[in-house]
Amino acid sequence: MADRADPPAPRRLVLVAAVALIDVDGRVLITQRPEGKSMAGLWEFPGGKIESGETPEACLIRELREELDIVTDAACLAPFTFASHAYESFDLLMPLYLCRKWQGLPRALEGQTLRWVRPNALKDFPMPPADRPLVAMLRDFL
């Protein structure tokens, strides 16, 4: 009988929700991770870690208020696609939502840089590996 390999040790699964905010001109808001954070300097879609007992929509509503000083509600968040990526020390699962309606003007509250970008230009910004596959999907949809 052949030796069986031990199953791999379970990896930590990190759940993160992200949103593509789309303005009236069809541009998408991306934010640059500030110095001192992991993957500093890379561009990403706004969002954050989903807390225990929190829905992805509730996470995005909270994160948009905390990071960008804007208000939206679950009815304005449309599920679009998701990303799954195996980083070195954890697995990431990230649903991406689309949002065209919010209150307020996005402003950086956590030291990040903000930029409104045409969907075709998203490919020109260095992003974390999990975000990269989302760029083509957004470009083709928008």
N, C-alpha and C positions, 0 to 999 in steps of 0.2 A: 504494500500500500504506500502511495506517495505521501511525503510529508506535506502537511498543510501549513501555509504561512499564517501566522497570527494576523487577525484583522487589524487594520490600522487603528491607532488610538483615535478616539473621537476628537474632532476639532471644534473649537468654539465657533458658533454661528452668530454673526453680528447682523442685526436687522437695522437698515437705514432707509429712510424715506427721502426722496428728492422730488423737486418740482421744476418744471420748465415754465417760468413766468414769461408770457408772450404779450408784448405791448401792441398798441393799435397799429403800429407800422410792421408787425410781424417779426420783430426782433426778440431774441431770447436773452434773459439776464443770466450771466454767469458771474461767479465770485472767485477771487483768487485767495487761496489759503495763506493766512499771514505767517510771518516768521514765528518760530517757536512751536508751531503745530506740525504734526506728521504730514509729509508731502507738501511742505511749505512751498509756495510759489506756483503750484499747479492750480488750474482753473477747474471749477466744478459747478454743478447745479445746486442751488440753495436746498437746504434740508438738514437732517441730522439723525442721530440714533433714536430709535423708537424705544421709549422707556417701558418698563414692565407694566402691563395692563393698559397700554396706550394703543390706539389704532394708528395706522399710518396717517390717516387724515388729521387726527388730533395732534400727532407729532408735527406735521407740516404747519398747521395753524399756529402752534406754539413756537416753532422755530422761525417762521416768517415774522412773527411779532418780536421775538427776542433778537434776531440777527439783522432784520431789515426794517423794523418799525412799520410793517404793513399788516393789515387785517383782512382776512378772507374767511370763508366758511366752507364746510365740507361739500356743499352743493356746487361750489365753484371749482372743485378739484376733480378732474376727470382722469381716471386710471388710464395710462397709455401703454406702458411696457414695463419690463423689469430687467435688471442686470444681476448676474450671478458671477462671482469671481473668487478664486482661491488665492488669497494673499499668503505670504509666507507663514504667518502664525494664526490665521483665522480665515473662515469663509464668510463672504459678504453676500447678502441678499438685499437688493435695493429696488423697490417699486418706484417707477417714475410717473409722476402725474403731470398733467397740463393744467395751467391756470391762466385765464385771460381777464379775470375780474377780481379786483382787490381794492381796498381803501388805503389811501396814503401814497406817498412817493417813497420808493425804496431808498434807504440810506444805510450805510455801513455802520453798524453799532458794535462790531467786534474786531475792528482793525483791518477788515478785509477790503480789497479793492473790488468795485463793481464795474461791469461793462455790459452794455446792450450790444448784441452781436446778431448779424444776419445769419440765418441757419446755414447758408453755404460757407460762411467764414468760421464756424465753430471748429472745423478741422485744423485751423491754424493755431489753436491754443493748446498748449500741453495740458493734458488732463490725467487724473488717476486712471489706472487700467480698467477699473470697473465702469467708468463713465464713457470711455472711448466708443464702445459699440452703440451707445445711445445716440451719438452724433449723427450717424448715417440715417438712423430711423427718424429722427427729428427733421433732418434735411428733406428726406423723401416725403414726409407727411405734411410739412409746412410749405 
